[in-house]
Amino acid sequence: MKAKLRHFFTMLVLLVLALGSNDTFSAVLTWNASVSTDWNNPTNWTPPQVPTNTDHVIINSGSVTIPANGTFAIMDWSAGTISGSLAVASNGILNINGGNSYVVLGGVLTNAGTVNWLSGNLNLDNGNFGYPNSGPIVNLAGGSWDIQCDQYLDGWNSPDGYPYNTNAYFLNLGLVRKTAGSGTTVFGDYAVFFENAGTVEADSGTISLQGGYSGSPSGDLAISLGGVTPGSGYGKISFSTPLPFDGTFTVSTRNGYHPSPGATFQVLSYPASTNAFICLSGLDLGGGILLQPQFGPTSLTLLTTAYTANASLPQLFINRTLGGVAITWPVGFPGWTLQSTTNLSSHTWETVPNACGNQAVVPGSAAQQYFRLTQ
């Protein structure tokens, strides 16, 4: 009898715990804007309560002003206008899903979590808030901006003669990556400047930076290869202003893809370029396949080249860059030193500083220059 009672009380406790666990479920709140644009007015929400950091909110119409302390776990934004301070927490998710229309941002968007840009054009102030109120987008370190569409992020095309809003910019400190859509995603159709101190990666389609661009030593331009067909097999990044080659250029492959010798990939396009990348990373794909960077006046193309795998001595591949040369050799030769000279008759060889493992970008001003690897 006592055993049965213990069993009964155990079941009762479990039932109470199960019923009480409903309190941890997130509410789904839909914006209705029935009385104002105030995020903190519960009447503006269905059901009528102010969102917390565990709630799923839906913005599909109207205008909402988000205060600095406005929180949510997931936001689905498919229509309407957001002003104030839209902040995505480190564990938060913002889904932009505007279909074939625009969603309008009239304030600052700060992302420490994940933004999934699924569809729709994103406009940074269409003039409804008055010049010059549209704010920037800041993708923080650790933040991910995942592009899954071929749409526009643009600024204010002023109808009354004002200059474009200089406060409409995109600052990337984290990861901006296009993972879907074989067409073009445009940043800055109307003066949205793109500042990159993180990673911009094109896995598919084209990321077109039309409002101006600046990089930094910590910035990375990255390409993922999954096939030879432009757009669907690999991505591309294009620039409307001269591209400053600084920071790193990185190549990776996906789904086990291994290109054949002779395959080419045009991965960057620009009207002109300056400086030089600090490093070009990931050029050796393994298995005797290496990508040689072909720098042209308006584009960077990767040429697939075969080399002898498991060779006892490394093979050097030398390609011209702006104001110098890019030198690459297969991985697997640690402890080797790159040296150069301008006179083969001389016994003096100078060590070339190399912070990039099996690759170096060397400024070159001499009429002729020779390179070797030594142990």
Summary of the structure (lengths in Angstrom):
residues: 375
radius of gyration: 26.6
end to end distance: 83.3
largest distance: 102.6
contacts: 1220
relative contact order: 0.06
helix: 7%
strand: 47%
